[in-house]
């Protein structure tokens, strides 16, 4: 597999990013969205909220025009006191998992966020999801707690683990 370039997402990436995300909607409980997105809806409701500066970023792993995945930071909660905390997410195509793409994407995202007024990153992980928990642990996240039976998908209830890390890790 070609070593991917990590770069800000472009409008032209939205169709492929939508395909990647829709796979997780249809095949996994890792997102609690239940219905696939159209490209247009994804562009308007999701992509438009990101920028190349500021707290809310969207980065892609691009292997010579083939998008392998994305990482994002977005508002954690709508109240202003939460502004310096962001919720992060990462989604990869199957063939990119376990190949170092996730740590590179997250590493670049956190490096960019360290230049902004961001203090804390939070990640919500549907359980079980050992690979995602391992990635977040590797990236300096710590488990904060587990919310029991908070999402219903595929006719069952799912637990969600809450992970957090400071944006600037102490060394």
N, C-alpha and C positions, 0 to 999 in steps of 0.2 A: 504494500500500500504506500502510495506517495505521501511524504511528510506534508501535512496541510499547513497552509498559511492561516493564521488567526487574524481576522479583520472585522471591522464593523459591518453589520448586515446592510445590504442595499435593497431598495424597493424590488429590484429584479430577482432577489432571493426568496421573496415571499411565497411564490408557488411551491418551491421545494421545501421550504420550512413548514408550510402548511401540510404537505404530504407526510413529512417526518412526524409532526405532532399528531396528525390524524391517525397514524399507525398506533400511537400510544393510547389514543381515545378508544379505538375499536378493539385493541388486542390486550390491553393491560388495565390495571387499576391504579397505575402510577400517576394518572391525572384523573380528577373527578369530573372533568367534562364528559358528557354522555353522548353528544351528537357531534359528528365531524363538522369542521368549518369549511366554508367556501373560501377561496383565495381572497375574494373581495371583502368578505366579512373579517377575515383574519387581518387584512391590511388596515381596515378602518378601526377595528376594535382593539387590536393588539399592537401591530407594527408601528402605528402612528404615535404611540406613547413613548417610543425610545428616541435617543439622540446620540450623537457622537461625543457630547460633553454632558456633564451633570451626573446625577445619581442613577439614572435609568438607562442602562445600556443593553445592547443586543449584539453579541459577537458570534461569528460563524467560523467553523473550521472548513476551509476551502482547499481541496486537493485538485488543483488544476481544473477548476470549474465544477467539480463534483462536491456538493455540500455533504459533509459527514455529520454535522450536528450544529447545535447552538447552545449558548449560555446567555442568561439574561439576569438583570436586576430590575426590580420594579417596586412600587410602593408596598410596604409591609401592611400598613393600615391607613385609612384616610385621614385620621386626625393629625394635626400639625406636629404635635409633640413626637410623633413617630417618624418624622421626615428623615432623620439621620440613620434610620434602620431601613434595610432593603430586604426583600425576599428574593432569593436567587433560585434559578432553575437551570437544569441542563438536560438536554435530550440528544442522543446520538443514534445514528443508524446502527443496526446490529453488527455489521462488519467493522465498525470503528471502536466497539467496546473492548476494553482490555488491551488497547494498543497505545495508551498514553495520550489519546486525544482529549479525554475529559480533563485530566490535570492541566494540560496546556491551555484549554479553553478557560477553565476556572482561574488558573494562574494569571492569565492576561486580564480577565475581568477584574480580579481583585487588585492587580497592579493599577489599573485605570481608576478604580473606585478609591484607591488610596490617595489620589490627587484631588478628590472631591470632599465635600463635607458629609462623609458617610462614616459612621462609627461601628455599626454592627450589621452582619449579614445573617439572615435566617433562612433555613431550608426546611420544608415540610416533606417528609418521605412516607409514602404509603407502605405499610408493612404486610408481608415480608418483602424486603428488597435488599439483600445482602450486598450486591455490587454497588448500589448507590450509597449505602451506609459506609462501605469501605472507602469509596471515593471521598465522601465528605469528611470522614475521619482523617484520611491522608492529607486533605486540604486544610486541616486545622479546626474543623468544626467539632463541637462537643455536644453530646446528647443532653437536651434540657428536660425532656419528658415525653410522655406518650399520651395522646388523646385516644380514648377507647371508642370504637364503633361510631366514628364521627362522619363517615361517608358511606353511602349505599350505592353500589355498582355491581352489575352482574348478579343481582338477586342475593347479595350478602352485604354485611357491614364490614368496614375496614378500619383498622387502627392507623393512626398517623403519628410518626415520630417527629418531634421538633428538635432541630439541630441549630446551633448558633456558633458564630465565631466573630472575633473582632476583625475589622478590615485590616488594620495594621497589627500583625502578629508580633508579640514580644519575642526577642531572641535571647 
